[in-house]
Amino acid sequence: MCTNVNEWGKQVRIALIKEDMTLKDLAELIGYSPSYIRAVVGGKLNSIENVQSKINDVLNIKEGGV
């Protein structure tokens, strides 16, 4: 099982684990559907509304690292 996850997506998943949150929790918190957030975090979809910035703010991810 090999998935191609971008570096930012890895940081998000690590931060979610540290915060004991799911992608669904994150999506509800910032007002987007879980499937949209899953696609953005997975690198399959570029966010057009600066969703990455909102995710960074919620999870305290700084540019370049957690």
C-alpha positions as CSV (number, residue, x, y, z in Angstrom):
1,M,0.0,0.0,0.0
2,C,1.7,3.2,-1.2
3,T,0.1,6.6,-1.2
4,N,1.6,9.7,-2.7
5,V,0.9,12.3,0.0
6,N,2.5,15.7,-0.3
7,E,4.6,17.1,2.6
8,W,1.9,19.6,3.7
9,G,-0.7,16.8,3.8
10,K,1.6,14.7,6.0
11,Q,1.9,17.7,8.4
12,V,-1.8,18.1,8.5
13,R,-2.3,14.4,9.3
14,I,0.3,14.5,12.1
15,A,-1.3,17.7,13.5
16,L,-4.8,16.0,13.4
17,I,-3.4,13.1,15.4
18,K,-1.8,15.4,17.9
19,E,-5.1,17.3,18.3
20,D,-7.1,14.1,18.4
21,M,-9.2,15.3,15.4
22,T,-10.5,13.6,12.3
23,L,-10.7,15.1,8.8
24,K,-14.4,15.3,9.4
25,D,-13.9,17.3,12.6
26,L,-11.6,19.7,10.7
27,A,-14.0,20.1,7.8
28,E,-16.9,20.9,10.2
29,L,-14.8,23.4,12.1
30,I,-13.8,25.4,9.0
31,G,-17.1,24.9,7.1
32,Y,-16.3,22.6,4.2
33,S,-17.3,19.1,3.3
34,P,-15.2,16.3,4.5
35,S,-14.7,15.0,0.9
36,Y,-13.4,18.5,-0.2
37,I,-11.0,18.7,2.8
38,R,-9.8,15.1,2.1
39,A,-9.1,16.0,-1.5
40,V,-7.2,19.2,-0.6
41,V,-5.1,17.4,2.2
42,G,-4.5,14.5,-0.1
43,G,-3.1,16.8,-2.8
44,K,-5.8,15.7,-5.4
45,L,-7.4,19.2,-5.5
46,N,-6.0,22.7,-5.2
47,S,-7.9,24.9,-2.8
48,I,-9.3,27.9,-4.5
49,E,-10.5,29.7,-1.3
50,N,-7.3,29.6,0.7
51,V,-8.5,26.5,2.6
52,Q,-4.9,25.5,3.3
53,S,-4.4,28.7,5.2
54,K,-7.6,28.0,7.3
55,I,-6.3,24.5,8.0
56,N,-2.9,25.9,9.0
57,D,-4.5,28.3,11.4
58,V,-6.7,25.7,13.1
59,L,-3.9,23.1,13.4
60,N,-1.2,25.7,14.2
61,I,0.9,24.6,11.2
62,K,3.6,27.1,10.2
63,E,5.0,27.5,6.7
64,G,7.6,24.8,6.4
65,G,6.7,22.6,9.4
66,V,4.4,21.6,12.2
